[in-house]
């Protein structure tokens, strides 16, 4: 089976690599040339345009930055024709539910599924990531063998492709709020001059903290923030959830605070750093107590 992957960010490259490892023929495309070198070296064919990558593919998987990017690329795929046997366009990006519905209307013959990913790029390649699938059930069933070989688990969310996108936004809000809360724990422990090595051990063994958050504790303490999920994207995802809630007349005050935290991280120069960099917003707000001398909080 031939599959096209559009977008060679961290997640797109992981999806392409997983498909190659499972024996698929893979064509890839990225807006900026050069980012597909690793997967091309592993056997993928790099195309010069989305339409070229999609030619002859059974499915076209998009893994792009935001709503604007997926809409732009979908417009470039509208020339694929209306043949019902043409490729199924699958958006694995994190976008608003309304954008997913718009993509379905734009897709040739409405052959479209929303299938955002839950997990990090490394979990995709290790077959430990999950997916949420929304759209025409017949199309979802047609790609069932691919879901089973790429993901450890997947859930069908209904005929409305926006439902899968909404579930993904809820998932990401839990991640963003959890990281923001643990960032306050780390900053408070530093300010209290606690043993940071012991804090690592304690946080690593607390069963209530998901692995995706625990894995960022060392990053928060060390401060390099070189992970894959940027604060800019984190702020975008929580903003989209807030917009969905407000469109129904619902206000999410905690989500608004979390959104603002990640916006502040970006404004302080951490927009392309991992979401763990939200800890720097808290560190920057610390004011020395009267009578306390010394430099920045110690990091073990």
C-alpha positions, 0 to 999 in steps of 0.5 A: 500500500502506498501512503503519502505523508504531508508535513515533516515536523517531528510527528510527520517524520515519526508517522512516515518512519513507522509506516516504512518500518511496517512495509508501506510505500511512503511518499513525503512532502514538506513546505520547506525542503530538506526536512525529509532527509532522514525518512528519504534515506530510509526509503521514502520518496520526497515529492515536490508538491502535495499533489505529487505525493498524493498521486497513486496513494491510498491515503494522504496523511497530513501532519501540519502546524495549525488550521491555516496550514491544513486548509492551505494544503487541502486546497492544493489537493482539490485537483485529485478529482472526484473518483470515489476510489481516490485517496482518503485525506486524513488530517492528523493535526490538532485543529478546531472541530470546525476546521475538520468539518470544513476540510471534509467539505473541501476534500475530493468526493468528501473522502476525509477523516480526522485522526489526531494523534495522542502521544509523542513522536517517539511513541508513534515509532514505538507503536505506543501512540493512540489515535482518534478517528472521526468521519465516514465510518466506511472510510475509517473501516477501509483504513483499519489495517493501517490504524492497527499497524501504526497505533497501539489503540484507536477510537472511532469518534463518530461520523462528525470529523469535528468530534475527533478534533474536540476529543484531541483538544480536551486531551491536550488541555489536560496535558497543558494544565498538568505541565503548568501545575507541575511547573509550579511545583518545581518552581515552589520547591526551588524557592523553598530550597528543597532537595531537587534530586529527591523531588525528581524521585518523588514525582517519578513515583506519584501515580497520579501524574501521567508519564507525559508530564513526569518525563518533563520534570528533568527538563523543568529542573535543568532548564534546556527545554529542547522537547518537541511540543512548543509553548506556541503550539500549547497555547494554540491548542488551549485557545482552540478549546476555549473557543469551542467552549465559548461557542456553546456559551460555556466559560472555562476559567482554568483553561483561560489561565493555562492558555495565558501561561503558555502565551506568556512563555512565548512572549518571554522568548520561549515560543519554540521551546518545549511546553516545559518552558512554562516553568520559566514564567514562574521563575521570572516572577519570583521576587527575592525575600527580604534578607535573602541573598544569592543568585537564581534558584538552585537546580540540582 
